[in-house]
Amino acid sequence: MAEIVNLRRARKRRVREREEASAAANRLAHGISKTARRDAEAERERAERSIEGHRREQDPSDA
């Protein structure tokens, strides 16, 4: 005897799988990996600290 399948659920599952495959392909083509984002954020923070460290303090009498 064949297994009873709810066609609505099967159709929705097939659409979800197709959309997930498309999303995965788009992530590979257009996305930035988590490690690359983390490295970019760390580099931005290092540059910001370096700039802050070289900033001259304003003399209150000059303002």
C-alpha positions as CSV (number, residue, x, y, z in Angstrom):
1,M,0.0,0.0,0.0
2,A,1.3,3.5,-0.9
3,E,1.9,6.2,1.7
4,I,-0.7,8.9,2.0
5,V,0.7,12.3,1.2
6,N,-0.9,15.6,1.8
7,L,-0.4,17.4,-1.5
8,R,-0.6,20.9,0.0
9,R,2.2,20.1,2.4
10,A,4.3,18.4,-0.2
11,R,3.9,21.4,-2.5
12,K,4.9,23.8,0.2
13,R,7.9,21.7,1.2
14,R,9.0,21.6,-2.4
15,V,8.7,25.4,-2.7
16,R,10.6,25.9,0.6
17,E,13.4,23.6,-0.5
18,R,13.7,25.5,-3.9
19,E,13.8,28.9,-2.1
20,E,16.4,27.7,0.4
21,A,18.6,26.4,-2.4
22,S,18.2,29.8,-4.2
23,A,19.0,31.7,-0.9
24,A,22.1,29.6,-0.4
25,A,23.3,30.3,-3.9
26,N,22.7,34.0,-3.3
27,R,24.6,34.0,0.0
28,L,27.6,32.4,-1.8
29,A,27.4,34.9,-4.7
30,H,26.7,38.1,-2.8
31,G,27.2,37.6,0.9
32,I,30.2,38.3,3.1
33,S,31.3,35.5,5.3
34,K,31.0,35.9,9.0
35,T,34.8,35.7,9.5
36,A,35.3,38.5,6.8
37,R,32.7,40.7,8.6
38,R,34.3,40.1,11.9
39,D,37.8,40.8,10.5
40,A,36.5,44.1,8.9
41,E,34.9,45.1,12.2
42,A,38.1,44.4,14.1
43,E,40.2,46.4,11.6
44,R,37.7,49.3,11.8
45,E,38.0,49.3,15.6
46,R,41.8,49.2,15.5
47,A,41.9,52.1,13.1
48,E,39.5,54.1,15.3
49,R,41.6,53.4,18.4
50,S,44.8,54.5,16.5
51,I,43.1,57.7,15.4
52,E,41.8,58.4,18.9
53,G,45.3,57.8,20.3
54,H,46.9,60.4,17.9
55,R,44.2,63.0,18.4
56,R,45.4,66.2,20.0
57,E,43.5,67.4,23.0
58,Q,42.1,70.9,22.7
59,D,43.3,73.5,25.1
60,P,40.4,75.1,26.9
61,S,41.9,78.6,26.4
62,D,41.9,78.0,22.6
63,A,38.2,77.3,22.4
